[in-house]
Amino acid sequence: MSPQKGRPTNNPKTGRFEIRTSEDEQKMLEYCCKVTGKKRTDIVREGIKMVYETLKN
């Protein structure tokens, strides 16, 4: 039997939200994506983790 294909289920992403950004914020996000080679969602997730860790400590 071949391994299951598709999205991994060990950490499903069920939450969803939408935000409005200014033109400057869009440019900053696109710059981060271009420099790091990461997707917008990855940059946003990293930002959430950074703020969380700062507040937690």
C-alpha distance matrix in Angstrom:
0.0 3.8 6.6 8.9 11.8 15.3 18.1 17.8 18.9 20.6 23.9 24.0 27.1 28.7 32.3 34.0 37.5 39.7 42.8 45.7 46.7 49.9 50.0 50.6 47.5 45.4 46.8 46.1 42.5 42.0 43.8 41.5 38.4 40.0 41.0 37.8 35.3 33.7 33.2 35.8 33.6 33.0 36.7 37.5 35.1 36.7 40.1 39.3 38.2 41.4 43.7 42.0 42.4 46.0 46.9 45.1 47.1
3.8 0.0 3.8 6.5 8.7 12.4 15.3 15.3 17.0 18.8 21.8 21.9 24.7 26.6 30.1 31.6 35.0 37.0 39.9 42.8 43.6 46.7 46.7 47.2 44.2 42.0 43.3 42.7 39.1 38.5 40.2 37.9 34.9 36.3 37.3 34.2 31.6 30.2 29.7 32.4 30.4 29.7 33.5 34.5 32.2 33.7 37.1 36.6 35.6 38.6 41.0 39.6 39.9 43.5 44.5 43.0 45.0
6.6 3.8 0.0 3.8 6.4 9.9 12.2 11.7 13.5 15.0 18.1 18.5 21.4 23.4 26.9 28.5 31.9 34.0 36.9 39.8 40.6 43.7 43.9 44.3 41.2 39.1 40.5 39.7 36.1 35.7 37.4 34.9 32.0 33.7 34.6 31.3 28.9 27.2 26.8 29.4 27.2 26.4 30.2 31.1 28.7 30.1 33.6 33.0 31.8 34.9 37.3 35.8 36.2 39.7 40.8 39.2 41.2
8.9 6.5 3.8 0.0 3.8 6.8 9.3 9.2 10.8 13.1 15.9 15.6 18.4 20.2 23.7 25.2 28.7 30.9 33.9 36.9 37.9 41.2 41.5 42.1 38.9 36.9 38.5 37.8 34.1 33.9 35.8 33.5 30.5 32.5 33.6 30.4 28.0 25.9 25.0 27.3 24.9 24.5 28.4 28.9 26.6 28.5 31.7 30.9 30.1 33.3 35.5 33.9 34.6 38.1 39.0 37.6 39.8
11.8 8.7 6.4 3.8 0.0 3.8 7.0 8.3 10.7 13.4 15.4 14.7 16.9 18.9 22.2 23.2 26.5 28.4 31.3 34.1 35.0 38.2 38.3 39.0 36.0 33.8 35.3 34.8 31.1 30.7 32.7 30.6 27.4 29.3 30.7 27.6 25.0 23.0 21.9 24.3 22.2 22.0 25.8 26.5 24.5 26.5 29.6 29.1 28.6 31.7 33.9 32.7 33.6 36.9 37.9 36.8 39.0
15.3 12.4 9.9 6.8 3.8 0.0 3.8 6.5 9.0 12.1 13.3 11.9 13.6 15.5 18.7 19.6 22.8 24.7 27.6 30.4 31.5 34.7 34.9 35.7 32.7 30.5 32.2 31.8 28.1 27.7 30.0 27.9 24.8 26.9 28.5 25.6 22.9 20.6 19.1 21.2 19.0 19.1 22.9 23.3 21.5 23.8 26.7 26.1 26.0 29.1 31.1 30.0 31.2 34.4 35.2 34.4 36.8
18.1 15.3 12.2 9.3 7.0 3.8 0.0 3.8 6.4 9.3 9.8 8.5 10.1 12.4 15.4 16.5 19.8 21.8 24.7 27.7 28.7 32.0 32.5 33.1 29.9 28.0 29.9 29.2 25.4 25.5 27.8 25.4 22.6 25.0 26.5 23.4 21.1 18.4 16.8 18.6 16.0 16.1 19.9 20.1 18.0 20.4 23.3 22.5 22.3 25.6 27.4 26.3 27.5 30.7 31.5 30.7 33.2
17.8 15.3 11.7 9.2 8.3 6.5 3.8 0.0 3.8 5.8 7.2 7.2 9.9 12.5 15.6 17.4 20.7 23.2 25.9 29.1 30.0 33.3 34.0 34.3 30.9 29.3 31.2 30.0 26.3 26.8 28.7 26.0 23.5 26.1 27.0 23.6 21.8 19.0 17.9 19.7 16.8 16.3 20.0 20.2 17.6 19.6 22.7 21.7 20.9 24.3 26.3 24.8 25.7 29.1 29.8 28.6 31.0
18.9 17.0 13.5 10.8 10.7 9.0 6.4 3.8 0.0 3.8 5.5 5.2 8.8 10.7 14.1 16.5 20.1 23.0 25.9 29.3 30.5 34.0 35.1 35.4 31.8 30.6 32.7 31.5 27.8 28.7 30.7 27.9 25.7 28.6 29.5 26.1 24.6 21.4 20.1 21.3 18.0 17.7 21.4 20.9 18.0 20.3 23.2 21.5 20.8 24.4 26.0 24.1 25.2 28.7 29.0 27.6 30.2
20.6 18.8 15.0 13.1 13.4 12.1 9.3 5.8 3.8 0.0 3.8 6.2 9.7 12.1 14.9 17.7 21.0 24.0 26.6 30.1 31.0 34.4 35.6 35.5 31.9 31.0 33.0 31.3 27.8 29.0 30.7 27.5 25.7 28.7 29.1 25.5 24.5 21.3 20.5 21.7 18.3 17.4 20.8 20.5 17.2 19.0 22.0 20.2 18.9 22.5 24.2 22.0 22.7 26.3 26.7 24.9 27.4
23.9 21.8 18.1 15.9 15.4 13.3 9.8 7.2 5.5 3.8 0.0 3.8 6.5 9.2 11.5 14.3 17.5 20.5 22.9 26.5 27.5 30.9 32.3 32.1 28.5 27.8 29.9 28.2 24.7 26.2 27.9 24.8 23.2 26.4 26.9 23.4 22.6 19.2 18.1 18.8 15.2 14.6 17.8 17.1 13.7 15.9 18.6 16.6 15.6 19.3 20.8 18.7 19.8 23.3 23.5 22.1 24.7
24.0 21.9 18.5 15.6 14.7 11.9 8.5 7.2 5.2 6.2 3.8 0.0 3.8 6.0 9.0 11.6 15.1 18.2 21.0 24.6 26.0 29.6 31.0 31.3 27.6 26.7 29.1 27.8 24.2 25.6 27.7 24.9 23.1 26.4 27.4 24.1 23.0 19.5 17.7 18.0 14.4 14.7 18.0 16.8 14.1 16.9 19.2 17.2 17.0 20.8 21.8 20.0 21.7 24.9 24.9 23.9 26.9
27.1 24.7 21.4 18.4 16.9 13.6 10.1 9.9 8.8 9.7 6.5 3.8 0.0 3.8 5.8 8.0 11.4 14.4 17.2 20.8 22.3 25.9 27.4 27.8 24.2 23.3 25.9 24.7 21.1 22.6 25.0 22.4 20.6 24.1 25.3 22.3 21.3 17.6 15.4 15.1 11.4 12.4 15.4 13.8 11.5 14.8 16.6 14.6 15.2 18.8 19.6 18.2 20.3 23.2 23.2 22.7 25.8
28.7 26.6 23.4 20.2 18.9 15.5 12.4 12.5 10.7 12.1 9.2 6.0 3.8 0.0 3.8 6.5 10.2 13.6 16.8 20.4 22.5 26.2 28.0 28.8 25.2 24.4 27.4 26.4 22.9 24.6 27.2 24.9 23.2 26.7 28.2 25.4 24.4 20.7 18.1 17.3 13.7 15.3 18.0 15.8 13.9 17.4 18.7 16.3 17.3 20.9 21.1 19.5 22.1 24.8 24.2 23.8 27.2
32.3 30.1 26.9 23.7 22.2 18.7 15.4 15.6 14.1 14.9 11.5 9.0 5.8 3.8 0.0 3.8 7.0 10.6 13.5 17.2 19.4 23.1 25.3 26.0 22.4 21.9 25.0 24.0 20.8 22.8 25.5 23.2 22.0 25.6 27.0 24.6 23.9 20.2 17.5 15.9 12.4 14.4 16.4 13.6 12.1 15.8 16.3 13.7 15.4 18.8 18.4 17.1 20.1 22.5 21.7 21.7 25.2
34.0 31.6 28.5 25.2 23.2 19.6 16.5 17.4 16.5 17.7 14.3 11.6 8.0 6.5 3.8 0.0 3.8 7.1 10.4 14.0 16.3 20.1 22.1 23.2 19.7 19.0 22.3 21.7 18.5 20.4 23.3 21.5 20.2 23.8 25.6 23.5 22.7 19.1 16.0 14.0 11.0 13.8 15.4 12.5 12.1 15.8 16.0 13.9 16.3 19.3 18.8 18.2 21.4 23.3 22.7 23.3 26.7
37.5 35.0 31.9 28.7 26.5 22.8 19.8 20.7 20.1 21.0 17.5 15.1 11.4 10.2 7.0 3.8 0.0 3.8 6.8 10.4 13.0 16.7 19.1 20.2 16.9 16.4 20.0 19.5 16.6 18.8 21.8 20.3 19.5 23.0 24.8 23.2 22.7 19.3 16.1 13.4 11.1 14.2 14.8 11.5 12.1 15.7 14.9 13.1 16.2 18.6 17.6 17.7 21.1 22.4 21.7 22.9 26.2
39.7 37.0 34.0 30.9 28.4 24.7 21.8 23.2 23.0 24.0 20.5 18.2 14.4 13.6 10.6 7.1 3.8 0.0 3.8 7.0 9.8 13.5 15.8 17.3 14.3 13.6 17.3 17.4 14.8 16.7 19.9 19.0 18.3 21.5 23.6 22.6 22.1 19.0 15.7 12.5 11.2 14.7 14.7 11.6 13.3 16.6 15.4 14.4 17.8 19.6 18.6 19.4 22.7 23.6 23.1 24.8 27.9
42.8 39.9 36.9 33.9 31.3 27.6 24.7 25.9 25.9 26.6 22.9 21.0 17.2 16.8 13.5 10.4 6.8 3.8 0.0 3.8 6.4 10.1 12.8 14.1 11.2 11.1 14.8 14.9 12.9 15.2 18.1 17.5 17.4 20.5 22.4 21.9 21.8 19.0 16.1 12.5 12.0 15.1 14.2 11.1 13.5 16.2 14.2 13.7 17.4 18.5 17.2 18.6 21.9 22.2 21.8 24.0 26.9
45.7 42.8 39.8 36.9 34.1 30.4 27.7 29.1 29.3 30.1 26.5 24.6 20.8 20.4 17.2 14.0 10.4 7.0 3.8 0.0 3.8 6.9 9.8 11.7 9.5 9.5 13.2 13.8 12.6 14.6 17.5 17.6 17.8 20.4 22.5 22.6 22.6 20.3 17.5 13.8 14.3 17.4 15.9 13.2 16.2 18.4 16.1 16.3 20.0 20.5 19.1 21.1 24.2 24.0 23.8 26.4 29.0
46.7 43.6 40.6 37.9 35.0 31.5 28.7 30.0 30.5 31.0 27.5 26.0 22.3 22.5 19.4 16.3 13.0 9.8 6.4 3.8 0.0 3.8 6.5 7.9 5.8 6.2 9.7 10.4 9.8 11.9 14.4 14.8 15.5 17.9 19.8 20.2 20.6 18.7 16.4 12.7 14.0 16.6 14.4 12.4 15.8 17.3 14.8 15.8 19.4 19.3 18.2 20.7 23.4 22.9 23.2 26.0 28.2
49.9 46.7 43.7 41.2 38.2 34.7 32.0 33.3 34.0 34.4 30.9 29.6 25.9 26.2 23.1 20.1 16.7 13.5 10.1 6.9 3.8 0.0 3.8 5.3 5.1 6.2 8.7 9.9 10.6 12.3 14.2 15.4 16.6 18.3 20.1 21.2 21.8 20.5 18.6 15.1 16.9 19.2 16.6 15.1 18.7 19.6 16.9 18.4 21.8 21.2 20.0 22.9 25.4 24.5 25.0 28.1 29.9
50.0 46.7 43.9 41.5 38.3 34.9 32.5 34.0 35.1 35.6 32.3 31.0 27.4 28.0 25.3 22.1 19.1 15.8 12.8 9.8 6.5 3.8 0.0 3.8 5.5 5.1 6.2 8.7 9.9 10.5 12.2 14.3 15.3 16.3 18.3 20.0 20.5 19.7 18.0 14.9 17.5 19.6 16.9 16.2 20.0 20.6 18.4 20.3 23.5 22.7 22.1 25.2 27.4 26.5 27.4 30.4 32.0
50.6 47.2 44.3 42.1 39.0 35.7 33.1 34.3 35.4 35.5 32.1 31.3 27.8 28.8 26.0 23.2 20.2 17.3 14.1 11.7 7.9 5.3 3.8 0.0 3.8 5.4 5.1 6.2 8.6 9.9 10.5 12.4 14.3 15.2 16.5 18.3 19.4 18.8 17.8 14.9 17.5 18.9 15.7 15.4 19.1 19.1 16.6 19.0 21.9 20.5 20.0 23.4 25.2 24.0 25.2 28.4 29.6
47.5 44.2 41.2 38.9 36.0 32.7 29.9 30.9 31.8 31.9 28.5 27.6 24.2 25.2 22.4 19.7 16.9 14.3 11.2 9.5 5.8 5.1 5.5 3.8 0.0 3.8 5.4 5.0 6.1 8.6 9.7 10.6 12.3 14.1 15.4 16.5 17.6 16.4 15.1 11.9 14.1 15.6 12.5 11.7 15.4 15.6 13.1 15.3 18.3 17.3 16.8 20.0 22.0 21.1 22.3 25.2 26.7
45.4 42.0 39.1 36.9 33.8 30.5 28.0 29.3 30.6 31.0 27.8 26.7 23.3 24.4 21.9 19.0 16.4 13.6 11.1 9.5 6.2 6.2 5.1 5.4 3.8 0.0 3.8 5.4 5.1 6.1 8.5 9.9 10.5 12.2 14.2 15.4 15.7 14.7 13.0 10.0 12.7 14.6 12.0 11.8 15.6 16.1 14.4 16.6 19.6 19.1 19.1 21.9 24.0 23.6 24.8 27.5 29.1
46.8 43.3 40.5 38.5 35.3 32.2 29.9 31.2 32.7 33.0 29.9 29.1 25.9 27.4 25.0 22.3 20.0 17.3 14.8 13.2 9.7 8.7 6.2 5.1 5.4 3.8 0.0 3.8 5.4 5.1 6.0 8.6 9.8 10.3 12.1 14.1 14.8 14.6 13.9 11.5 14.8 15.9 13.0 13.7 17.4 17.2 15.6 18.5 21.0 20.0 20.4 23.6 25.1 24.5 26.2 28.9 30.1
46.1 42.7 39.7 37.8 34.8 31.8 29.2 30.0 31.5 31.3 28.2 27.8 24.7 26.4 24.0 21.7 19.5 17.4 14.9 13.8 10.4 9.9 8.7 6.2 5.0 5.4 3.8 0.0 3.8 5.5 5.1 6.2 8.7 9.9 10.6 12.2 13.7 13.2 13.0 10.7 13.6 14.0 10.7 11.5 15.0 14.3 12.5 15.6 17.9 16.5 17.1 20.4 21.6 20.9 22.9 25.5 26.5
42.5 39.1 36.1 34.1 31.1 28.1 25.4 26.3 27.8 27.8 24.7 24.2 21.1 22.9 20.8 18.5 16.6 14.8 12.9 12.6 9.8 10.6 9.9 8.6 6.1 5.1 5.4 3.8 0.0 3.8 5.4 5.1 6.3 8.6 10.0 10.6 11.5 10.3 9.5 6.9 9.9 10.6 7.6 8.5 12.1 11.9 10.7 13.6 15.9 15.3 16.2 19.0 20.5 20.4 22.2 24.5 25.9
42.0 38.5 35.7 33.9 30.7 27.7 25.5 26.8 28.7 29.0 26.2 25.6 22.6 24.6 22.8 20.4 18.8 16.7 15.2 14.6 11.9 12.3 10.5 9.9 8.6 6.1 5.1 5.5 3.8 0.0 3.8 5.4 5.0 6.1 8.6 9.9 9.9 9.7 9.1 7.5 11.2 11.9 9.6 11.3 14.6 14.5 14.0 16.9 19.0 18.5 19.7 22.4 23.7 23.8 25.8 28.0 29.3
43.8 40.2 37.4 35.8 32.7 30.0 27.8 28.7 30.7 30.7 27.9 27.7 25.0 27.2 25.5 23.3 21.8 19.9 18.1 17.5 14.4 14.2 12.2 10.5 9.7 8.5 6.0 5.1 5.4 3.8 0.0 3.8 5.4 5.1 6.1 8.5 9.6 10.3 11.0 10.1 13.6 13.3 10.6 12.9 15.9 14.8 14.3 17.7 19.3 18.2 19.7 22.7 23.4 23.2 25.6 27.8 28.6
41.5 37.9 34.9 33.5 30.6 27.9 25.4 26.0 27.9 27.5 24.8 24.9 22.4 24.9 23.2 21.5 20.3 19.0 17.5 17.6 14.8 15.4 14.3 12.4 10.6 9.9 8.6 6.2 5.1 5.4 3.8 0.0 3.8 5.5 5.3 6.0 7.9 7.8 9.0 8.3 11.3 10.3 7.3 10.1 12.7 11.3 11.1 14.7 15.8 14.8 16.7 19.5 20.0 20.2 22.7 24.6 25.4
38.4 34.9 32.0 30.5 27.4 24.8 22.6 23.5 25.7 25.7 23.2 23.1 20.6 23.2 22.0 20.2 19.5 18.3 17.4 17.8 15.5 16.6 15.3 14.3 12.3 10.5 9.8 8.7 6.3 5.0 5.4 3.8 0.0 3.8 5.6 5.3 5.3 5.1 5.9 6.3 9.6 8.8 7.2 10.2 12.6 11.9 12.6 15.7 16.8 16.6 18.7 21.0 21.7 22.4 24.8 26.4 27.5
40.0 36.3 33.7 32.5 29.3 26.9 25.0 26.1 28.6 28.7 26.4 26.4 24.1 26.7 25.6 23.8 23.0 21.5 20.5 20.4 17.9 18.3 16.3 15.2 14.1 12.2 10.3 9.9 8.6 6.1 5.1 5.5 3.8 0.0 3.8 5.7 5.3 7.4 8.9 9.8 13.2 12.4 10.9 14.0 16.3 15.3 16.0 19.3 20.2 19.7 21.9 24.4 24.8 25.3 27.9 29.6 30.4
41.0 37.3 34.6 33.6 30.7 28.5 26.5 27.0 29.5 29.1 26.9 27.4 25.3 28.2 27.0 25.6 24.8 23.6 22.4 22.5 19.8 20.1 18.3 16.5 15.4 14.2 12.1 10.6 10.0 8.6 6.1 5.3 5.6 3.8 0.0 3.8 5.8 8.1 10.8 11.8 14.7 13.0 11.1 14.6 16.4 14.6 15.4 19.0 19.4 18.3 20.8 23.4 23.3 23.6 26.6 28.2 28.5
37.8 34.2 31.3 30.4 27.6 25.6 23.4 23.6 26.1 25.5 23.4 24.1 22.3 25.4 24.6 23.5 23.2 22.6 21.9 22.6 20.2 21.2 20.0 18.3 16.5 15.4 14.1 12.2 10.6 9.9 8.5 6.0 5.3 5.7 3.8 0.0 3.8 5.3 8.7 10.4 12.6 10.2 8.9 12.7 13.8 12.0 13.5 16.8 16.8 16.2 19.1 21.2 21.0 21.9 24.8 25.9 26.5
35.3 31.6 28.9 28.0 25.0 22.9 21.1 21.8 24.6 24.5 22.6 23.0 21.3 24.4 23.9 22.7 22.7 22.1 21.8 22.6 20.6 21.8 20.5 19.4 17.6 15.7 14.8 13.7 11.5 9.9 9.6 7.9 5.3 5.3 5.8 3.8 0.0 3.8 6.9 9.5 11.8 10.0 9.8 13.5 14.5 13.5 15.5 18.4 18.6 18.6 21.4 23.2 23.4 24.6 27.3 28.3 29.1
33.7 30.2 27.2 25.9 23.0 20.6 18.4 19.0 21.4 21.3 19.2 19.5 17.6 20.7 20.2 19.1 19.3 19.0 19.0 20.3 18.7 20.5 19.7 18.8 16.4 14.7 14.6 13.2 10.3 9.7 10.3 7.8 5.1 7.4 8.1 5.3 3.8 0.0 3.8 6.6 8.2 6.2 6.7 10.2 11.0 10.5 12.7 15.1 15.5 16.1 18.7 20.2 20.7 22.2 24.6 25.5 26.7
33.2 29.7 26.8 25.0 21.9 19.1 16.8 17.9 20.1 20.5 18.1 17.7 15.4 18.1 17.5 16.0 16.1 15.7 16.1 17.5 16.4 18.6 18.0 17.8 15.1 13.0 13.9 13.0 9.5 9.1 11.0 9.0 5.9 8.9 10.8 8.7 6.9 3.8 0.0 3.8 5.4 5.2 6.5 8.8 10.0 10.8 12.6 14.5 15.6 16.7 18.8 20.2 21.3 22.9 24.8 25.8 27.5
35.8 32.4 29.4 27.3 24.3 21.2 18.6 19.7 21.3 21.7 18.8 18.0 15.1 17.3 15.9 14.0 13.4 12.5 12.5 13.8 12.7 15.1 14.9 14.9 11.9 10.0 11.5 10.7 6.9 7.5 10.1 8.3 6.3 9.8 11.8 10.4 9.5 6.6 3.8 0.0 3.8 5.4 5.2 6.2 8.6 9.9 10.6 12.5 14.4 15.3 16.8 18.4 20.1 21.3 22.8 24.3 26.2
33.6 30.4 27.2 24.9 22.2 19.0 16.0 16.8 18.0 18.3 15.2 14.4 11.4 13.7 12.4 11.0 11.1 11.2 12.0 14.3 14.0 16.9 17.5 17.5 14.1 12.7 14.8 13.6 9.9 11.2 13.6 11.3 9.6 13.2 14.7 12.6 11.8 8.2 5.4 3.8 0.0 3.8 5.5 5.1 6.1 8.6 9.8 10.5 12.3 14.2 15.5 16.5 18.3 20.0 21.2 22.3 24.5
33.0 29.7 26.4 24.5 22.0 19.1 16.1 16.3 17.7 17.4 14.6 14.7 12.4 15.3 14.4 13.8 14.2 14.7 15.1 17.4 16.6 19.2 19.6 18.9 15.6 14.6 15.9 14.0 10.6 11.9 13.3 10.3 8.8 12.4 13.0 10.2 10.0 6.2 5.2 5.4 3.8 0.0 3.8 5.5 5.1 6.2 8.6 9.9 10.6 12.2 14.4 15.3 16.4 18.4 20.1 20.8 22.7
36.7 33.5 30.2 28.4 25.8 22.9 19.9 20.0 21.4 20.8 17.8 18.0 15.4 18.0 16.4 15.4 14.8 14.7 14.2 15.9 14.4 16.6 16.9 15.7 12.5 12.0 13.0 10.7 7.6 9.6 10.6 7.3 7.2 10.9 11.1 8.9 9.8 6.7 6.5 5.2 5.5 3.8 0.0 3.8 5.5 5.1 6.2 8.7 9.9 10.5 12.5 14.2 15.4 16.6 18.5 19.9 21.4
37.5 34.5 31.1 28.9 26.5 23.3 20.1 20.2 20.9 20.5 17.1 16.8 13.8 15.8 13.6 12.5 11.5 11.6 11.1 13.2 12.4 15.1 16.2 15.4 11.7 11.8 13.7 11.5 8.5 11.3 12.9 10.1 10.2 14.0 14.6 12.7 13.5 10.2 8.8 6.2 5.1 5.5 3.8 0.0 3.8 5.4 5.0 6.3 8.7 9.8 10.7 12.3 14.3 15.4 16.7 18.2 20.3
35.1 32.2 28.7 26.6 24.5 21.5 18.0 17.6 18.0 17.2 13.7 14.1 11.5 13.9 12.1 12.1 12.1 13.3 13.5 16.2 15.8 18.7 20.0 19.1 15.4 15.6 17.4 15.0 12.1 14.6 15.9 12.7 12.6 16.3 16.4 13.8 14.5 11.0 10.0 8.6 6.1 5.1 5.5 3.8 0.0 3.8 5.4 5.1 6.3 8.7 10.1 10.6 12.3 14.3 15.5 16.3 18.5
36.7 33.7 30.1 28.5 26.5 23.8 20.4 19.6 20.3 19.0 15.9 16.9 14.8 17.4 15.8 15.8 15.7 16.6 16.2 18.4 17.3 19.6 20.6 19.1 15.6 16.1 17.2 14.3 11.9 14.5 14.8 11.3 11.9 15.3 14.6 12.0 13.5 10.5 10.8 9.9 8.6 6.2 5.1 5.4 3.8 0.0 3.8 5.4 5.1 6.1 8.7 9.8 10.5 12.3 14.3 15.1 16.7
40.1 37.1 33.6 31.7 29.6 26.7 23.3 22.7 23.2 22.0 18.6 19.2 16.6 18.7 16.3 16.0 14.9 15.4 14.2 16.1 14.8 16.9 18.4 16.6 13.1 14.4 15.6 12.5 10.7 14.0 14.3 11.1 12.6 16.0 15.4 13.5 15.5 12.7 12.6 10.6 9.8 8.6 6.2 5.0 5.4 3.8 0.0 3.8 5.4 5.0 6.3 8.5 9.9 10.7 12.4 14.1 15.8
39.3 36.6 33.0 30.9 29.1 26.1 22.5 21.7 21.5 20.2 16.6 17.2 14.6 16.3 13.7 13.9 13.1 14.4 13.7 16.3 15.8 18.4 20.3 19.0 15.3 16.6 18.5 15.6 13.6 16.9 17.7 14.7 15.7 19.3 19.0 16.8 18.4 15.1 14.5 12.5 10.5 9.9 8.7 6.3 5.1 5.4 3.8 0.0 3.8 5.5 5.3 6.1 8.6 10.0 10.7 12.0 14.5
38.2 35.6 31.8 30.1 28.6 26.0 22.3 20.9 20.8 18.9 15.6 17.0 15.2 17.3 15.4 16.3 16.2 17.8 17.4 20.0 19.4 21.8 23.5 21.9 18.3 19.6 21.0 17.9 15.9 19.0 19.3 15.8 16.8 20.2 19.4 16.8 18.6 15.5 15.6 14.4 12.3 10.6 9.9 8.7 6.3 5.1 5.4 3.8 0.0 3.8 5.5 5.0 6.1 8.5 9.9 10.3 12.3
41.4 38.6 34.9 33.3 31.7 29.1 25.6 24.3 24.4 22.5 19.3 20.8 18.8 20.9 18.8 19.3 18.6 19.6 18.5 20.5 19.3 21.2 22.7 20.5 17.3 19.1 20.0 16.5 15.3 18.5 18.2 14.8 16.6 19.7 18.3 16.2 18.6 16.1 16.7 15.3 14.2 12.2 10.5 9.8 8.7 6.1 5.0 5.5 3.8 0.0 3.8 5.4 5.3 6.2 8.7 9.9 11.0
43.7 41.0 37.3 35.5 33.9 31.1 27.4 26.3 26.0 24.2 20.8 21.8 19.6 21.1 18.4 18.8 17.6 18.6 17.2 19.1 18.2 20.0 22.1 20.0 16.8 19.1 20.4 17.1 16.2 19.7 19.7 16.7 18.7 21.9 20.8 19.1 21.4 18.7 18.8 16.8 15.5 14.4 12.5 10.7 10.1 8.7 6.3 5.3 5.5 3.8 0.0 3.8 5.5 5.1 6.2 8.5 10.2
42.0 39.6 35.8 33.9 32.7 30.0 26.3 24.8 24.1 22.0 18.7 20.0 18.2 19.5 17.1 18.2 17.7 19.4 18.6 21.1 20.7 22.9 25.2 23.4 20.0 21.9 23.6 20.4 19.0 22.4 22.7 19.5 21.0 24.4 23.4 21.2 23.2 20.2 20.2 18.4 16.5 15.3 14.2 12.3 10.6 9.8 8.5 6.1 5.0 5.4 3.8 0.0 3.8 5.4 5.2 6.0 8.7
42.4 39.9 36.2 34.6 33.6 31.2 27.5 25.7 25.2 22.7 19.8 21.7 20.3 22.1 20.1 21.4 21.1 22.7 21.9 24.2 23.4 25.4 27.4 25.2 22.0 24.0 25.1 21.6 20.5 23.7 23.4 20.0 21.7 24.8 23.3 21.0 23.4 20.7 21.3 20.1 18.3 16.4 15.4 14.3 12.3 10.5 9.9 8.6 6.1 5.3 5.5 3.8 0.0 3.8 5.5 5.0 6.3
46.0 43.5 39.7 38.1 36.9 34.4 30.7 29.1 28.7 26.3 23.3 24.9 23.2 24.8 22.5 23.3 22.4 23.6 22.2 24.0 22.9 24.5 26.5 24.0 21.1 23.6 24.5 20.9 20.4 23.8 23.2 20.2 22.4 25.3 23.6 21.9 24.6 22.2 22.9 21.3 20.0 18.4 16.6 15.4 14.3 12.3 10.7 10.0 8.5 6.2 5.1 5.4 3.8 0.0 3.8 5.6 5.6
46.9 44.5 40.8 39.0 37.9 35.2 31.5 29.8 29.0 26.7 23.5 24.9 23.2 24.2 21.7 22.7 21.7 23.1 21.8 23.8 23.2 25.0 27.4 25.2 22.3 24.8 26.2 22.9 22.2 25.8 25.6 22.7 24.8 27.9 26.6 24.8 27.3 24.6 24.8 22.8 21.2 20.1 18.5 16.7 15.5 14.3 12.4 10.7 9.9 8.7 6.2 5.2 5.5 3.8 0.0 3.8 5.6
45.1 43.0 39.2 37.6 36.8 34.4 30.7 28.6 27.6 24.9 22.1 23.9 22.7 23.8 21.7 23.3 22.9 24.8 24.0 26.4 26.0 28.1 30.4 28.4 25.2 27.5 28.9 25.5 24.5 28.0 27.8 24.6 26.4 29.6 28.2 25.9 28.3 25.5 25.8 24.3 22.3 20.8 19.9 18.2 16.3 15.1 14.1 12.0 10.3 9.9 8.5 6.0 5.0 5.6 3.8 0.0 3.8
47.1 45.0 41.2 39.8 39.0 36.8 33.2 31.0 30.2 27.4 24.7 26.9 25.8 27.2 25.2 26.7 26.2 27.9 26.9 29.0 28.2 29.9 32.0 29.6 26.7 29.1 30.1 26.5 25.9 29.3 28.6 25.4 27.5 30.4 28.5 26.5 29.1 26.7 27.5 26.2 24.5 22.7 21.4 20.3 18.5 16.7 15.8 14.5 12.3 11.0 10.2 8.7 6.3 5.6 5.6 3.8 0.0
